[in-house]
């Protein structure tokens, strides 16, 4: 089977740039939406449940897009399908700026989410095939850091521009990362490992690929365990990040600028945690690093919810972010090591985006708990979900890692 031409081939550097830029776009979009919810609600007369549903349905769209585009990526190629996802996201994000009410904005957000859905899984599959197996954890972690880059940009840009250009203008600003990512990918070809294993347009049906996720008892256990980890990861992340600006505002009187500063410091902690996870997982047993982070998340969420001093909260938030979100540095490599090339992007996108769909209910659940009890109680209860993570890591996750492409599956 003929590989991509050397000039067009997805080298490690080009693959990293393509994957990081796409995931940065993903993070940028979700956080500016979180910051814009009060302004959108005031403009379109939305109640809190409607505002929260804009986030939830964006993530549900991402589940749908992830499942569709993961399969298409395994069938037609990583770069080609990544480019399609960018175009879909761009069109519907632009239309969000023209929304006249709740229902048309909800439709645009859902369809923009469909475009976002392919970014993480396909990008992670691309990295697994362009980078050597012994560096797969750190390379996957760097892609995870791309999300934090997008979040960090949003934390600084949104408070500065929202009052000037409004929420409609911010949706147009949100197009910038998509346009950049599109041009980065235009001149790229497929990674050699993909070209060696798959003939574009040929191969397995979606159903056959999906069956590979449950082909035997060991793989089924792994798939269930990975799905639990992805669900907990996204539930905790979105629950904290979407509602934390409101928590800081209502409990401590933080302005939008101060909330942005809190977010930025927390994201710095998250970024460090992701980088450290990848480094440690390439040197030690990855499942043990997962456990360290999971126990750290339980402890730090409980501690953080009890704090009342804003300065202490600022720096403790960075430590909490390190444990709560640092684990995402391991998911891409974990999934790539568990499934073969011919089903890798399908596995990445099905498992991660189903987890993201579950996580999409995080903002709704936190909002309901905060309404009935308090933000402090709601955040404290988040710690309990990481106990489920610990159980899944101990009893369901595979222990193998760093396998070459031809052996990238359980068995």
Secondary structure in CASP SS format (residue, H / E / C, confidence):
PFRMAT SS
TARGET T0000
AUTHOR 0000-0000-0000
METHOD secondary structure of the structure
MODEL  1
X C 1.00
X C 1.00
X C 1.00
X C 1.00
X C 1.00
X C 1.00
X C 1.00
X C 1.00
X C 1.00
X C 1.00
X C 1.00
X H 1.00
X H 1.00
X H 1.00
X H 1.00
X H 1.00
X H 1.00
X H 1.00
X H 1.00
X H 1.00
X H 1.00
X H 1.00
X H 1.00
X H 1.00
X H 1.00
X H 1.00
X H 1.00
X H 1.00
X H 1.00
X H 1.00
X H 1.00
X H 1.00
X H 1.00
X H 1.00
X H 1.00
X H 1.00
X H 1.00
X H 1.00
X H 1.00
X H 1.00
X H 1.00
X H 1.00
X H 1.00
X H 1.00
X C 1.00
X C 1.00
X C 1.00
X H 1.00
X H 1.00
X H 1.00
X H 1.00
X H 1.00
X H 1.00
X H 1.00
X H 1.00
X H 1.00
X H 1.00
X H 1.00
X H 1.00
X H 1.00
X H 1.00
X H 1.00
X H 1.00
X H 1.00
X H 1.00
X H 1.00
X H 1.00
X H 1.00
X H 1.00
X H 1.00
X H 1.00
X H 1.00
X H 1.00
X H 1.00
X H 1.00
X H 1.00
X C 1.00
X H 1.00
X H 1.00
X H 1.00
X H 1.00
X H 1.00
X H 1.00
X H 1.00
X H 1.00
X H 1.00
X H 1.00
X H 1.00
X H 1.00
X H 1.00
X H 1.00
X H 1.00
X H 1.00
X H 1.00
X H 1.00
X H 1.00
X C 1.00
X C 1.00
X C 1.00
X C 1.00
X C 1.00
X H 1.00
X H 1.00
X H 1.00
X H 1.00
X H 1.00
X H 1.00
X H 1.00
X H 1.00
X H 1.00
X H 1.00
X H 1.00
X H 1.00
X H 1.00
X H 1.00
X H 1.00
X H 1.00
X H 1.00
X H 1.00
X H 1.00
X H 1.00
X H 1.00
X H 1.00
X H 1.00
X H 1.00
X H 1.00
X H 1.00
X H 1.00
X H 1.00
X H 1.00
X C 1.00
X C 1.00
X H 1.00
X H 1.00
X H 1.00
X H 1.00
X H 1.00
X H 1.00
X H 1.00
X H 1.00
X H 1.00
X H 1.00
X H 1.00
X H 1.00
X H 1.00
X H 1.00
X H 1.00
X H 1.00
X H 1.00
X H 1.00
X H 1.00
X H 1.00
X H 1.00
X H 1.00
X H 1.00
X H 1.00
X H 1.00
X H 1.00
X H 1.00
X H 1.00
X H 1.00
X H 1.00
X H 1.00
X H 1.00
X H 1.00
X H 1.00
X H 1.00
X H 1.00
X H 1.00
X H 1.00
X H 1.00
X H 1.00
X H 1.00
X C 1.00
X H 1.00
X H 1.00
X H 1.00
X H 1.00
X H 1.00
X H 1.00
X H 1.00
X H 1.00
X H 1.00
X H 1.00
X H 1.00
X H 1.00
X C 1.00
X C 1.00
X C 1.00
X C 1.00
X C 1.00
X H 1.00
X H 1.00
X H 1.00
X H 1.00
X H 1.00
X H 1.00
X C 1.00
X C 1.00
X C 1.00
X C 1.00
X C 1.00
X C 1.00
X C 1.00
X C 1.00
X H 1.00
X H 1.00
X H 1.00
X H 1.00
X H 1.00
X H 1.00
X H 1.00
X H 1.00
X H 1.00
X C 1.00
X C 1.00
X H 1.00
X H 1.00
X H 1.00
X H 1.00
X H 1.00
X H 1.00
X H 1.00
X H 1.00
X H 1.00
X H 1.00
X H 1.00
X H 1.00
X H 1.00
X H 1.00
X H 1.00
X H 1.00
X H 1.00
X H 1.00
X H 1.00
X H 1.00
X H 1.00
X H 1.00
X H 1.00
X H 1.00
X H 1.00
X H 1.00
X H 1.00
X H 1.00
X H 1.00
X H 1.00
X H 1.00
X H 1.00
X H 1.00
X H 1.00
X H 1.00
X H 1.00
X C 1.00
X C 1.00
X C 1.00
X H 1.00
X H 1.00
X H 1.00
X H 1.00
X H 1.00
X H 1.00
X H 1.00
X H 1.00
X H 1.00
X H 1.00
X H 1.00
X H 1.00
X H 1.00
X H 1.00
X H 1.00
X H 1.00
X H 1.00
X H 1.00
X H 1.00
X H 1.00
X H 1.00
X H 1.00
X H 1.00
X H 1.00
X H 1.00
X H 1.00
X H 1.00
X H 1.00
X C 1.00
X C 1.00
X H 1.00
X H 1.00
X H 1.00
X H 1.00
X H 1.00
X H 1.00
X H 1.00
X H 1.00
X H 1.00
X H 1.00
X H 1.00
X H 1.00
X H 1.00
X H 1.00
X H 1.00
X H 1.00
X H 1.00
X H 1.00
X H 1.00
X H 1.00
X H 1.00
X C 1.00
X C 1.00
X C 1.00
X H 1.00
X H 1.00
X H 1.00
X H 1.00
X H 1.00
X H 1.00
X H 1.00
X H 1.00
X H 1.00
X H 1.00
X H 1.00
X H 1.00
X H 1.00
X H 1.00
X H 1.00
X H 1.00
X H 1.00
X C 1.00
X H 1.00
X H 1.00
X H 1.00
X H 1.00
X H 1.00
X H 1.00
X H 1.00
X H 1.00
X H 1.00
X H 1.00
X H 1.00
X C 1.00
X C 1.00
X H 1.00
X H 1.00
X H 1.00
X H 1.00
X H 1.00
X H 1.00
X H 1.00
X H 1.00
X H 1.00
X H 1.00
X H 1.00
X H 1.00
X H 1.00
X H 1.00
X H 1.00
X H 1.00
X H 1.00
X H 1.00
X H 1.00
X C 1.00
X C 1.00
X H 1.00
X H 1.00
X H 1.00
X H 1.00
X H 1.00
X H 1.00
X H 1.00
X H 1.00
X H 1.00
X H 1.00
X H 1.00
X C 1.00
X C 1.00
X H 1.00
X H 1.00
X H 1.00
X H 1.00
X H 1.00
X H 1.00
X H 1.00
X H 1.00
X C 1.00
X C 1.00
X H 1.00
X H 1.00
X H 1.00
X H 1.00
X H 1.00
X H 1.00
X H 1.00
X H 1.00
X H 1.00
X H 1.00
X H 1.00
X C 1.00
X C 1.00
X C 1.00
X C 1.00
X C 1.00
X C 1.00
X C 1.00
X C 1.00
X C 1.00
X H 1.00
X H 1.00
X H 1.00
X C 1.00
X C 1.00
X C 1.00
X C 1.00
END
